[in-house]
Amino acid sequence: MQKALQQMNVPLTQVLSDITGETGLAILRQIVAGDRDPLARAQLRDPRCRSTAEEIAKALTGNYRPEHVFALKQALA
């Protein structure tokens, strides 16, 4: 998953300590589902998350090429 995110230029691991946690998985599922709005995905953060919604939204702006999203989908499955 980290490789696919890296290729999409989405440094999610810099704002979330565990991308397989509640917040990370919710965001990854939205990316795979086709949601490309970083502000909407940042609102999925758990209140216990140290990073703010603005920091997460900034990290979620990237290049969502179909082949990288497909690789992320495969990694989630």
PyMOL Python script that loads the backbone (N, CA, C, O; Angstrom):
from pymol import cmd

cmd.read_pdbstr("""\
ATOM      1  N   MET A   1       0.830  -1.191   0.000  1.00  0.00           N
ATOM      2  CA  MET A   1       0.000   0.000   0.000  1.00  0.00           C
ATOM      3  C   MET A   1       0.871   1.250   0.000  1.00  0.00           C
ATOM      4  O   MET A   1       0.576   2.228  -0.687  1.00  0.00           O
ATOM      5  N   GLN A   2       1.938   1.203   0.774  1.00  0.00           N
ATOM      6  CA  GLN A   2       2.809   2.376   0.842  1.00  0.00           C
ATOM      7  C   GLN A   2       3.446   2.696  -0.504  1.00  0.00           C
ATOM      8  O   GLN A   2       3.625   3.864  -0.847  1.00  0.00           O
ATOM      9  N   LYS A   3       3.788   1.662  -1.265  1.00  0.00           N
ATOM     10  CA  LYS A   3       4.394   1.884  -2.575  1.00  0.00           C
ATOM     11  C   LYS A   3       3.402   2.551  -3.525  1.00  0.00           C
ATOM     12  O   LYS A   3       3.766   3.466  -4.263  1.00  0.00           O
ATOM     13  N   ALA A   4       2.154   2.097  -3.507  1.00  0.00           N
ATOM     14  CA  ALA A   4       1.135   2.700  -4.373  1.00  0.00           C
ATOM     15  C   ALA A   4       0.904   4.155  -3.972  1.00  0.00           C
ATOM     16  O   ALA A   4       0.768   5.019  -4.839  1.00  0.00           O
ATOM     17  N   LEU A   5       0.860   4.434  -2.683  1.00  0.00           N
ATOM     18  CA  LEU A   5       0.678   5.809  -2.218  1.00  0.00           C
ATOM     19  C   LEU A   5       1.867   6.674  -2.613  1.00  0.00           C
ATOM     20  O   LEU A   5       1.702   7.832  -2.997  1.00  0.00           O
ATOM     21  N   GLN A   6       3.060   6.108  -2.515  1.00  0.00           N
ATOM     22  CA  GLN A   6       4.258   6.835  -2.891  1.00  0.00           C
ATOM     23  C   GLN A   6       4.235   7.184  -4.380  1.00  0.00           C
ATOM     24  O   GLN A   6       4.603   8.293  -4.764  1.00  0.00           O
ATOM     25  N   GLN A   7       3.804   6.241  -5.212  1.00  0.00           N
ATOM     26  CA  GLN A   7       3.744   6.485  -6.646  1.00  0.00           C
ATOM     27  C   GLN A   7       2.680   7.520  -7.002  1.00  0.00           C
ATOM     28  O   GLN A   7       2.801   8.218  -8.009  1.00  0.00           O
ATOM     29  N   MET A   8       1.641   7.618  -6.177  1.00  0.00           N
ATOM     30  CA  MET A   8       0.595   8.618  -6.415  1.00  0.00           C
ATOM     31  C   MET A   8       0.966   9.976  -5.828  1.00  0.00           C
ATOM     32  O   MET A   8       0.209  10.939  -5.949  1.00  0.00           O
ATOM     33  N   ASN A   9       2.140  10.048  -5.188  1.00  0.00           N
ATOM     34  CA  ASN A   9       2.599  11.274  -4.537  1.00  0.00           C
ATOM     35  C   ASN A   9       1.653  11.683  -3.404  1.00  0.00           C
ATOM     36  O   ASN A   9       1.302  12.854  -3.266  1.00  0.00           O
ATOM     37  N   VAL A  10       1.253  10.707  -2.607  1.00  0.00           N
ATOM     38  CA  VAL A  10       0.370  10.919  -1.469  1.00  0.00           C
ATOM     39  C   VAL A  10       1.129  10.483  -0.212  1.00  0.00           C
ATOM     40  O   VAL A  10       1.148   9.297   0.115  1.00  0.00           O
ATOM     41  N   PRO A  11       1.762  11.442   0.501  1.00  0.00           N
ATOM     42  CA  PRO A  11       2.553  11.085   1.686  1.00  0.00           C
ATOM     43  C   PRO A  11       1.690  10.871   2.931  1.00  0.00           C
ATOM     44  O   PRO A  11       1.864  11.551   3.942  1.00  0.00           O
ATOM     45  N   LEU A  12       0.779   9.939   2.846  1.00  0.00           N
ATOM     46  CA  LEU A  12      -0.142   9.679   3.952  1.00  0.00           C
ATOM     47  C   LEU A  12       0.595   9.186   5.195  1.00  0.00           C
ATOM     48  O   LEU A  12       0.160   9.437   6.319  1.00  0.00           O
ATOM     49  N   THR A  13       1.712   8.482   4.993  1.00  0.00           N
ATOM     50  CA  THR A  13       2.460   7.955   6.133  1.00  0.00           C
ATOM     51  C   THR A  13       3.131   9.055   6.947  1.00  0.00           C
ATOM     52  O   THR A  13       3.559   8.810   8.075  1.00  0.00           O
ATOM     53  N   GLN A  14       3.229  10.256   6.396  1.00  0.00           N
ATOM     54  CA  GLN A  14       3.833  11.364   7.133  1.00  0.00           C
ATOM     55  C   GLN A  14       2.843  12.012   8.100  1.00  0.00           C
ATOM     56  O   GLN A  14       3.257  12.649   9.068  1.00  0.00           O
ATOM     57  N   VAL A  15       1.556  11.861   7.852  1.00  0.00           N
ATOM     58  CA  VAL A  15       0.559  12.477   8.731  1.00  0.00           C
ATOM     59  C   VAL A  15      -0.192  11.456   9.580  1.00  0.00           C
ATOM     60  O   VAL A  15      -0.845  11.825  10.556  1.00  0.00           O
ATOM     61  N   LEU A  16      -0.106  10.184   9.221  1.00  0.00           N
ATOM     62  CA  LEU A  16      -0.728   9.121  10.008  1.00  0.00           C
ATOM     63  C   LEU A  16       0.348   8.136  10.443  1.00  0.00           C
ATOM     64  O   LEU A  16       1.148   7.684   9.624  1.00  0.00           O
ATOM     65  N   SER A  17       0.368   7.807  11.715  1.00  0.00           N
ATOM     66  CA  SER A  17       1.391   6.883  12.196  1.00  0.00           C
ATOM     67  C   SER A  17       1.133   5.463  11.712  1.00  0.00           C
ATOM     68  O   SER A  17       2.073   4.682  11.558  1.00  0.00           O
ATOM     69  N   ASP A  18      -0.138   5.115  11.467  1.00  0.00           N
ATOM     70  CA  ASP A  18      -0.482   3.767  11.025  1.00  0.00           C
ATOM     71  C   ASP A  18      -1.555   3.865   9.943  1.00  0.00           C
ATOM     72  O   ASP A  18      -2.712   4.170  10.236  1.00  0.00           O
ATOM     73  N   ILE A  19      -1.171   3.605   8.695  1.00  0.00           N
ATOM     74  CA  ILE A  19      -2.154   3.722   7.615  1.00  0.00           C
ATOM     75  C   ILE A  19      -3.141   2.562   7.619  1.00  0.00           C
ATOM     76  O   ILE A  19      -4.134   2.594   6.893  1.00  0.00           O
ATOM     77  N   THR A  20      -2.879   1.549   8.420  1.00  0.00           N
ATOM     78  CA  THR A  20      -3.824   0.436   8.522  1.00  0.00           C
ATOM     79  C   THR A  20      -4.719   0.586   9.745  1.00  0.00           C
ATOM     80  O   THR A  20      -5.435  -0.343  10.119  1.00  0.00           O
ATOM     81  N   GLY A  21      -4.672   1.761  10.361  1.00  0.00           N
ATOM     82  CA  GLY A  21      -5.556   2.040  11.482  1.00  0.00           C
ATOM     83  C   GLY A  21      -6.929   2.470  10.994  1.00  0.00           C
ATOM     84  O   GLY A  21      -7.220   2.406   9.800  1.00  0.00           O
ATOM     85  N   GLU A  22      -7.771   2.907  11.919  1.00  0.00           N
ATOM     86  CA  GLU A  22      -9.148   3.282  11.580  1.00  0.00           C
ATOM     87  C   GLU A  22      -9.203   4.419  10.564  1.00  0.00           C
ATOM     88  O   GLU A  22      -9.921   4.327   9.569  1.00  0.00           O
ATOM     89  N   THR A  23      -8.457   5.478  10.808  1.00  0.00           N
ATOM     90  CA  THR A  23      -8.457   6.627   9.904  1.00  0.00           C
ATOM     91  C   THR A  23      -7.836   6.274   8.559  1.00  0.00           C
ATOM     92  O   THR A  23      -8.392   6.603   7.511  1.00  0.00           O
ATOM     93  N   GLY A  24      -6.698   5.613   8.586  1.00  0.00           N
ATOM     94  CA  GLY A  24      -6.004   5.268   7.355  1.00  0.00           C
ATOM     95  C   GLY A  24      -6.830   4.378   6.442  1.00  0.00           C
ATOM     96  O   GLY A  24      -6.913   4.623   5.239  1.00  0.00           O
ATOM     97  N   LEU A  25      -7.436   3.352   7.008  1.00  0.00           N
ATOM     98  CA  LEU A  25      -8.244   2.457   6.183  1.00  0.00           C
ATOM     99  C   LEU A  25      -9.484   3.137   5.637  1.00  0.00           C
ATOM    100  O   LEU A  25      -9.890   2.866   4.507  1.00  0.00           O
ATOM    101  N   ALA A  26     -10.093   4.015   6.420  1.00  0.00           N
ATOM    102  CA  ALA A  26     -11.268   4.744   5.935  1.00  0.00           C
ATOM    103  C   ALA A  26     -10.888   5.619   4.742  1.00  0.00           C
ATOM    104  O   ALA A  26     -11.625   5.689   3.758  1.00  0.00           O
ATOM    105  N   ILE A  27      -9.746   6.281   4.833  1.00  0.00           N
ATOM    106  CA  ILE A  27      -9.284   7.138   3.740  1.00  0.00           C
ATOM    107  C   ILE A  27      -8.928   6.297   2.517  1.00  0.00           C
ATOM    108  O   ILE A  27      -9.291   6.650   1.395  1.00  0.00           O
ATOM    109  N   LEU A  28      -8.227   5.195   2.726  1.00  0.00           N
ATOM    110  CA  LEU A  28      -7.828   4.339   1.601  1.00  0.00           C
ATOM    111  C   LEU A  28      -9.042   3.747   0.893  1.00  0.00           C
ATOM    112  O   LEU A  28      -9.051   3.627  -0.332  1.00  0.00           O
ATOM    113  N   ARG A  29     -10.054   3.381   1.651  1.00  0.00           N
ATOM    114  CA  ARG A  29     -11.277   2.843   1.035  1.00  0.00           C
ATOM    115  C   ARG A  29     -11.968   3.901   0.180  1.00  0.00           C
ATOM    116  O   ARG A  29     -12.518   3.581  -0.874  1.00  0.00           O
ATOM    117  N   GLN A  30     -11.944   5.152   0.620  1.00  0.00           N
ATOM    118  CA  GLN A  30     -12.545   6.228  -0.164  1.00  0.00           C
ATOM    119  C   GLN A  30     -11.758   6.491  -1.446  1.00  0.00           C
ATOM    120  O   GLN A  30     -12.344   6.775  -2.491  1.00  0.00           O
ATOM    121  N   ILE A  31     -10.440   6.398  -1.367  1.00  0.00           N
ATOM    122  CA  ILE A  31      -9.612   6.583  -2.564  1.00  0.00           C
ATOM    123  C   ILE A  31      -9.946   5.510  -3.582  1.00  0.00           C
ATOM    124  O   ILE A  31     -10.133   5.807  -4.762  1.00  0.00           O
ATOM    125  N   VAL A  32     -10.024   4.261  -3.133  1.00  0.00           N
ATOM    126  CA  VAL A  32     -10.331   3.143  -4.029  1.00  0.00           C
ATOM    127  C   VAL A  32     -11.745   3.267  -4.592  1.00  0.00           C
ATOM    128  O   VAL A  32     -11.998   2.868  -5.729  1.00  0.00           O
ATOM    129  N   ALA A  33     -12.665   3.818  -3.801  1.00  0.00           N
ATOM    130  CA  ALA A  33     -14.046   3.974  -4.252  1.00  0.00           C
ATOM    131  C   ALA A  33     -14.193   5.093  -5.282  1.00  0.00           C
ATOM    132  O   ALA A  33     -15.231   5.195  -5.936  1.00  0.00           O
ATOM    133  N   GLY A  34     -13.163   5.936  -5.433  1.00  0.00           N
ATOM    134  CA  GLY A  34     -13.212   6.973  -6.453  1.00  0.00           C
ATOM    135  C   GLY A  34     -13.358   8.384  -5.917  1.00  0.00           C
ATOM    136  O   GLY A  34     -13.442   9.326  -6.704  1.00  0.00           O
ATOM    137  N   ASP A  35     -13.391   8.559  -4.611  1.00  0.00           N
ATOM    138  CA  ASP A  35     -13.503   9.896  -4.030  1.00  0.00           C
ATOM    139  C   ASP A  35     -12.153  10.595  -4.128  1.00  0.00           C
ATOM    140  O   ASP A  35     -11.163  10.102  -3.587  1.00  0.00           O
ATOM    141  N   ARG A  36     -12.099  11.725  -4.806  1.00  0.00           N
ATOM    142  CA  ARG A  36     -10.848  12.442  -4.999  1.00  0.00           C
ATOM    143  C   ARG A  36     -10.786  13.767  -4.247  1.00  0.00           C
ATOM    144  O   ARG A  36      -9.813  14.506  -4.400  1.00  0.00           O
ATOM    145  N   ASP A  37     -11.780  14.083  -3.451  1.00  0.00           N
ATOM    146  CA  ASP A  37     -11.806  15.343  -2.712  1.00  0.00           C
ATOM    147  C   ASP A  37     -11.013  15.201  -1.414  1.00  0.00           C
ATOM    148  O   ASP A  37     -11.456  14.505  -0.501  1.00  0.00           O
ATOM    149  N   PRO A  38      -9.841  15.853  -1.314  1.00  0.00           N
ATOM    150  CA  PRO A  38      -9.014  15.686  -0.124  1.00  0.00           C
ATOM    151  C   PRO A  38      -9.670  16.202   1.156  1.00  0.00           C
ATOM    152  O   PRO A  38      -9.467  15.631   2.227  1.00  0.00           O
ATOM    153  N   LEU A  39     -10.450  17.270   1.055  1.00  0.00           N
ATOM    154  CA  LEU A  39     -11.101  17.809   2.257  1.00  0.00           C
ATOM    155  C   LEU A  39     -12.160  16.861   2.797  1.00  0.00           C
ATOM    156  O   LEU A  39     -12.303  16.710   4.010  1.00  0.00           O
ATOM    157  N   ALA A  40     -12.901  16.224   1.900  1.00  0.00           N
ATOM    158  CA  ALA A  40     -13.924  15.277   2.345  1.00  0.00           C
ATOM    159  C   ALA A  40     -13.281  14.051   2.980  1.00  0.00           C
ATOM    160  O   ALA A  40     -13.772  13.541   3.987  1.00  0.00           O
ATOM    161  N   ARG A  41     -12.181  13.578   2.393  1.00  0.00           N
ATOM    162  CA  ARG A  41     -11.500  12.409   2.964  1.00  0.00           C
ATOM    163  C   ARG A  41     -10.824  12.749   4.276  1.00  0.00           C
ATOM    164  O   ARG A  41     -10.724  11.889   5.151  1.00  0.00           O
ATOM    165  N   ALA A  42     -10.355  13.977   4.440  1.00  0.00           N
ATOM    166  CA  ALA A  42      -9.703  14.375   5.684  1.00  0.00           C
ATOM    167  C   ALA A  42     -10.696  14.409   6.845  1.00  0.00           C
ATOM    168  O   ALA A  42     -10.308  14.256   8.004  1.00  0.00           O
ATOM    169  N   GLN A  43     -11.974  14.608   6.533  1.00  0.00           N
ATOM    170  CA  GLN A  43     -12.996  14.624   7.581  1.00  0.00           C
ATOM    171  C   GLN A  43     -13.244  13.235   8.161  1.00  0.00           C
ATOM    172  O   GLN A  43     -13.944  13.110   9.166  1.00  0.00           O
ATOM    173  N   LEU A  44     -12.698  12.208   7.563  1.00  0.00           N
ATOM    174  CA  LEU A  44     -12.849  10.838   8.055  1.00  0.00           C
ATOM    175  C   LEU A  44     -11.907  10.542   9.227  1.00  0.00           C
ATOM    176  O   LEU A  44     -11.950   9.450   9.793  1.00  0.00           O
ATOM    177  N   ARG A  45     -11.067  11.499   9.589  1.00  0.00           N
ATOM    178  CA  ARG A  45     -10.082  11.255  10.640  1.00  0.00           C
ATOM    179  C   ARG A  45     -10.757  11.008  11.988  1.00  0.00           C
ATOM    180  O   ARG A  45     -11.779  11.606  12.321  1.00  0.00           O
ATOM    181  N   ASP A  46     -10.155  10.123  12.728  1.00  0.00           N
ATOM    182  CA  ASP A  46     -10.617   9.808  14.063  1.00  0.00           C
ATOM    183  C   ASP A  46     -10.229  10.961  14.987  1.00  0.00           C
ATOM    184  O   ASP A  46      -9.164  11.547  14.796  1.00  0.00           O
ATOM    185  N   PRO A  47     -11.049  11.311  15.980  1.00  0.00           N
ATOM    186  CA  PRO A  47     -10.702  12.421  16.885  1.00  0.00           C
ATOM    187  C   PRO A  47      -9.390  12.201  17.642  1.00  0.00           C
ATOM    188  O   PRO A  47      -8.772  13.164  18.096  1.00  0.00           O
ATOM    189  N   ARG A  48      -8.969  10.963  17.778  1.00  0.00           N
ATOM    190  CA  ARG A  48      -7.718  10.678  18.488  1.00  0.00           C
ATOM    191  C   ARG A  48      -6.489  10.891  17.616  1.00  0.00           C
ATOM    192  O   ARG A  48      -5.364  10.804  18.107  1.00  0.00           O
ATOM    193  N   CYS A  49      -6.681  11.163  16.350  1.00  0.00           N
ATOM    194  CA  CYS A  49      -5.581  11.357  15.408  1.00  0.00           C
ATOM    195  C   CYS A  49      -4.848  12.662  15.732  1.00  0.00           C
ATOM    196  O   CYS A  49      -5.478  13.696  15.950  1.00  0.00           O
ATOM    197  N   ARG A  50      -3.533  12.605  15.761  1.00  0.00           N
ATOM    198  CA  ARG A  50      -2.742  13.792  16.110  1.00  0.00           C
ATOM    199  C   ARG A  50      -2.750  14.857  15.028  1.00  0.00           C
ATOM    200  O   ARG A  50      -2.740  16.050  15.332  1.00  0.00           O
ATOM    201  N   SER A  51      -2.770  14.443  13.780  1.00  0.00           N
ATOM    202  CA  SER A  51      -2.750  15.392  12.661  1.00  0.00           C
ATOM    203  C   SER A  51      -4.117  16.040  12.493  1.00  0.00           C
ATOM    204  O   SER A  51      -5.152  15.415  12.725  1.00  0.00           O
ATOM    205  N   THR A  52      -4.100  17.295  12.088  1.00  0.00           N
ATOM    206  CA  THR A  52      -5.355  18.007  11.860  1.00  0.00           C
ATOM    207  C   THR A  52      -5.925  17.609  10.501  1.00  0.00           C
ATOM    208  O   THR A  52      -5.233  17.026   9.667  1.00  0.00           O
ATOM    209  N   ALA A  53      -7.183  17.930  10.299  1.00  0.00           N
ATOM    210  CA  ALA A  53      -7.827  17.632   9.021  1.00  0.00           C
ATOM    211  C   ALA A  53      -7.144  18.382   7.883  1.00  0.00           C
ATOM    212  O   ALA A  53      -7.063  17.871   6.766  1.00  0.00           O
ATOM    213  N   GLU A  54      -6.652  19.588   8.155  1.00  0.00           N
ATOM    214  CA  GLU A  54      -5.965  20.372   7.128  1.00  0.00           C
ATOM    215  C   GLU A  54      -4.658  19.712   6.714  1.00  0.00           C
ATOM    216  O   GLU A  54      -4.326  19.684   5.529  1.00  0.00           O
ATOM    217  N   GLU A  55      -3.903  19.174   7.690  1.00  0.00           N
ATOM    218  CA  GLU A  55      -2.647  18.494   7.378  1.00  0.00           C
ATOM    219  C   GLU A  55      -2.898  17.234   6.550  1.00  0.00           C
ATOM    220  O   GLU A  55      -2.161  16.937   5.610  1.00  0.00           O
ATOM    221  N   ILE A  56      -3.935  16.511   6.910  1.00  0.00           N
ATOM    222  CA  ILE A  56      -4.274  15.295   6.172  1.00  0.00           C
ATOM    223  C   ILE A  56      -4.723  15.640   4.761  1.00  0.00           C
ATOM    224  O   ILE A  56      -4.331  14.973   3.804  1.00  0.00           O
ATOM    225  N   ALA A  57      -5.547  16.682   4.623  1.00  0.00           N
ATOM    226  CA  ALA A  57      -6.014  17.100   3.296  1.00  0.00           C
ATOM    227  C   ALA A  57      -4.839  17.508   2.409  1.00  0.00           C
ATOM    228  O   ALA A  57      -4.818  17.191   1.219  1.00  0.00           O
ATOM    229  N   LYS A  58      -3.874  18.202   2.978  1.00  0.00           N
ATOM    230  CA  LYS A  58      -2.703  18.613   2.202  1.00  0.00           C
ATOM    231  C   LYS A  58      -1.919  17.390   1.726  1.00  0.00           C
ATOM    232  O   LYS A  58      -1.422  17.373   0.600  1.00  0.00           O
ATOM    233  N   ALA A  59      -1.807  16.366   2.579  1.00  0.00           N
ATOM    234  CA  ALA A  59      -1.079  15.151   2.208  1.00  0.00           C
ATOM    235  C   ALA A  59      -1.840  14.331   1.161  1.00  0.00           C
ATOM    236  O   ALA A  59      -1.236  13.542   0.434  1.00  0.00           O
ATOM    237  N   LEU A  60      -3.146  14.511   1.081  1.00  0.00           N
ATOM    238  CA  LEU A  60      -3.966  13.711   0.173  1.00  0.00           C
ATOM    239  C   LEU A  60      -4.077  14.283  -1.232  1.00  0.00           C
ATOM    240  O   LEU A  60      -4.735  13.688  -2.086  1.00  0.00           O
ATOM    241  N   THR A  61      -3.451  15.416  -1.487  1.00  0.00           N
ATOM    242  CA  THR A  61      -3.460  15.948  -2.842  1.00  0.00           C
ATOM    243  C   THR A  61      -2.330  15.262  -3.596  1.00  0.00           C
ATOM    244  O   THR A  61      -1.160  15.414  -3.247  1.00  0.00           O
ATOM    245  N   GLY A  62      -2.676  14.520  -4.612  1.00  0.00           N
ATOM    246  CA  GLY A  62      -1.679  13.761  -5.358  1.00  0.00           C
ATOM    247  C   GLY A  62      -2.140  13.482  -6.770  1.00  0.00           C
ATOM    248  O   GLY A  62      -3.099  14.079  -7.259  1.00  0.00           O
ATOM    249  N   ASN A  63      -1.450  12.570  -7.412  1.00  0.00           N
ATOM    250  CA  ASN A  63      -1.734  12.187  -8.785  1.00  0.00           C
ATOM    251  C   ASN A  63      -2.342  10.788  -8.777  1.00  0.00           C
ATOM    252  O   ASN A  63      -1.620   9.796  -8.678  1.00  0.00           O
ATOM    253  N   TYR A  64      -3.644  10.710  -8.879  1.00  0.00           N
ATOM    254  CA  TYR A  64      -4.359   9.438  -8.762  1.00  0.00           C
ATOM    255  C   TYR A  64      -4.503   8.780 -10.129  1.00  0.00           C
ATOM    256  O   TYR A  64      -5.564   8.837 -10.751  1.00  0.00           O
ATOM    257  N   ARG A  65      -3.429   8.158 -10.585  1.00  0.00           N
ATOM    258  CA  ARG A  65      -3.465   7.454 -11.860  1.00  0.00           C
ATOM    259  C   ARG A  65      -4.174   6.121 -11.661  1.00  0.00           C
ATOM    260  O   ARG A  65      -4.018   5.492 -10.614  1.00  0.00           O
ATOM    261  N   PRO A  66      -4.948   5.682 -12.647  1.00  0.00           N
ATOM    262  CA  PRO A  66      -5.742   4.454 -12.507  1.00  0.00           C
ATOM    263  C   PRO A  66      -4.928   3.218 -12.146  1.00  0.00           C
ATOM    264  O   PRO A  66      -5.384   2.382 -11.365  1.00  0.00           O
ATOM    265  N   GLU A  67      -3.732   3.095 -12.704  1.00  0.00           N
ATOM    266  CA  GLU A  67      -2.931   1.907 -12.405  1.00  0.00           C
ATOM    267  C   GLU A  67      -2.447   1.877 -10.954  1.00  0.00           C
ATOM    268  O   GLU A  67      -2.287   0.805 -10.370  1.00  0.00           O
ATOM    269  N   HIS A  68      -2.216   3.059 -10.377  1.00  0.00           N
ATOM    270  CA  HIS A  68      -1.795   3.118  -8.978  1.00  0.00           C
ATOM    271  C   HIS A  68      -2.976   2.875  -8.039  1.00  0.00           C
ATOM    272  O   HIS A  68      -2.832   2.238  -6.995  1.00  0.00           O
ATOM    273  N   VAL A  69      -4.133   3.384  -8.420  1.00  0.00           N
ATOM    274  CA  VAL A  69      -5.339   3.130  -7.623  1.00  0.00           C
ATOM    275  C   VAL A  69      -5.680   1.641  -7.661  1.00  0.00           C
ATOM    276  O   VAL A  69      -6.109   1.072  -6.658  1.00  0.00           O
ATOM    277  N   PHE A  70      -5.487   1.016  -8.819  1.00  0.00           N
ATOM    278  CA  PHE A  70      -5.723  -0.418  -8.940  1.00  0.00           C
ATOM    279  C   PHE A  70      -4.772  -1.207  -8.030  1.00  0.00           C
ATOM    280  O   PHE A  70      -5.191  -2.154  -7.365  1.00  0.00           O
ATOM    281  N   ALA A  71      -3.497  -0.815  -8.003  1.00  0.00           N
ATOM    282  CA  ALA A  71      -2.515  -1.480  -7.136  1.00  0.00           C
ATOM    283  C   ALA A  71      -2.881  -1.307  -5.674  1.00  0.00           C
ATOM    284  O   ALA A  71      -2.702  -2.225  -4.873  1.00  0.00           O
ATOM    285  N   LEU A  72      -3.393  -0.137  -5.321  1.00  0.00           N
ATOM    286  CA  LEU A  72      -3.831   0.111  -3.950  1.00  0.00           C
ATOM    287  C   LEU A  72      -5.039  -0.757  -3.611  1.00  0.00           C
ATOM    288  O   LEU A  72      -5.144  -1.298  -2.511  1.00  0.00           O
ATOM    289  N   LYS A  73      -5.935  -0.878  -4.563  1.00  0.00           N
ATOM    290  CA  LYS A  73      -7.124  -1.728  -4.364  1.00  0.00           C
ATOM    291  C   LYS A  73      -6.721  -3.187  -4.141  1.00  0.00           C
ATOM    292  O   LYS A  73      -7.273  -3.865  -3.275  1.00  0.00           O
ATOM    293  N   GLN A  74      -5.760  -3.662  -4.925  1.00  0.00           N
ATOM    294  CA  GLN A  74      -5.267  -5.023  -4.764  1.00  0.00           C
ATOM    295  C   GLN A  74      -4.606  -5.213  -3.394  1.00  0.00           C
ATOM    296  O   GLN A  74      -4.783  -6.253  -2.760  1.00  0.00           O
ATOM    297  N   ALA A  75      -3.861  -4.231  -2.948  1.00  0.00           N
ATOM    298  CA  ALA A  75      -3.184  -4.316  -1.651  1.00  0.00           C
ATOM    299  C   ALA A  75      -4.204  -4.319  -0.498  1.00  0.00           C
ATOM    300  O   ALA A  75      -4.008  -4.997   0.510  1.00  0.00           O
ATOM    301  N   LEU A  76      -5.281  -3.562  -0.659  1.00  0.00           N
ATOM    302  CA  LEU A  76      -6.327  -3.549   0.376  1.00  0.00           C
ATOM    303  C   LEU A  76      -7.059  -4.882   0.467  1.00  0.00           C
ATOM    304  O   LEU A  76      -7.457  -5.323   1.546  1.00  0.00           O
ATOM    305  N   ALA A  77      -7.223  -5.510  -0.688  1.00  0.00           N
ATOM    306  CA  ALA A  77      -7.921  -6.793  -0.700  1.00  0.00           C
ATOM    307  C   ALA A  77      -7.047  -7.859  -0.098  1.00  0.00           C
ATOM    308  O   ALA A  77      -7.455  -9.017  -0.015  1.00  0.00           O
TER     309      ALA A  77
END
""", "prot")
cmd.dss("prot")
cmd.show_as("cartoon", "prot")
cmd.util.cbc("prot")
cmd.orient("prot")
